[in-house]
Amino acid sequence: MLRYMPKAPSSGITARLALATDGARISSLLEVFRRELGYTVETTVPLPISHVGPLYCVLAEDHERDDLVVGFLAAYRCHNMVRGVQYVLITDAYVRSEYRRRGVATLLMNEALALGRRLGCQRVSLIVDKNNEGMHATAARAGFTEHSDMLLSCELEGGEAAR
Ligand SMILES: CC(C)(COP(=O)(O)OP(=O)(O)OC[C@H]1O[C@@H](n2cnc3c(N)ncnc32)[C@H](O)[C@@H]1OP(=O)(O)O)[C@@H](O)C(=O)NCCC(=O)NCCS
């Protein structure tokens, strides 16, 4: 399969799986995301970040700005019991507006694909609104194709074909 070869990300920016201790920093970035969308959230639950729990968080940091969190992605490991398929489902991805079009989301998506491979999943899927052209374009460049109305998927090498 032809894969998008990402341009070199902006210097000094890397992505990694978040640790439980990153929860507060990611929560502050979530607030920036909510402000951009105009959402008000009355109560916020602490992020249950854990490498063994259900929520996997990936973050991107700018090491030239005191490790500022410039983007994050949230994903879950899902089991389709009927089809016997395991997959990683990405439910959120966000990049600070001033860091967009610099390959940050691509870094985050690649980290999610690596996570899927490590977990032995057959695919990584992404829930995204039909009208979100930016996310659709980003996902397409990372190798995702339309799976159904609001779902894009990327089959992992060695995994079974989409069922
Ligand atoms: C969608 C989003 C995550 C993309 O992040 P990003 O870091 O700018 O993406 P990248 O720089 O990795 O983009 C990779 C490629 O995807 C495409 N792309 C990304 N954003 C695009 C846009 N707005 N319009 C068209 N193409 C776009 C481009 O081909 C881009 O490569 P190029 O810059 O060399 O042309 C970011 O715009 C964002 O946070 N948006 C608001 C939150 C959101 O809608 N999240 C998705 C909900 S699941």
The ligand as an ORCA input file, in Angstrom:
! r2SCAN-3c Opt
* xyz 0 1
  C      -7.356     18.531     11.772
  C      -6.060     18.885     12.520
  C      -5.896     17.927     13.712
  C      -4.856     18.735     11.538
  O      -3.647     18.988     12.246
  P      -2.290     19.444     11.513
  O      -1.182     19.282     12.489
  O      -2.470     20.781     10.917
  O      -2.150     18.366     10.329
  P      -0.797     18.066      9.481
  O       0.082     19.261      9.464
  O      -0.210     16.785      9.986
  O      -1.425     17.847      8.014
  C      -0.970     16.815      7.146
  C      -1.628     16.989      5.790
  O      -3.056     16.892      5.902
  C      -3.681     17.865      5.014
  N      -4.397     18.914      5.788
  C      -4.289     19.179      7.123
  N      -5.141     20.172      7.471
  C      -5.783     20.525      6.340
  C      -6.782     21.503      6.049
  N      -7.296     22.310      7.011
  N      -7.224     21.613      4.772
  C      -6.725     20.823      3.799
  N      -5.756     19.878      4.004
  C      -5.306     19.739      5.256
  C      -2.553     18.482      4.215
  O      -2.355     17.684      3.070
  C      -1.384     18.360      5.176
  O      -0.133     18.340      4.522
  P       0.520     19.729      3.936
  O       0.445     20.738      5.059
  O       1.912     19.305      3.587
  O      -0.335     20.119      2.754
  C      -6.071     20.375     13.042
  O      -6.438     21.210     11.965
  C      -7.041     20.611     14.198
  O      -6.664     20.445     15.361
  N      -8.288     21.025     13.882
  C      -9.293     21.327     14.933
  C      -9.708     20.097     15.719
  C     -10.366     19.036     14.874
  O     -11.173     19.295     13.975
  N     -10.027     17.784     15.215
  C     -10.567     16.608     14.551
  C     -11.664     15.997     15.369
  S     -11.458     14.247     15.394
*
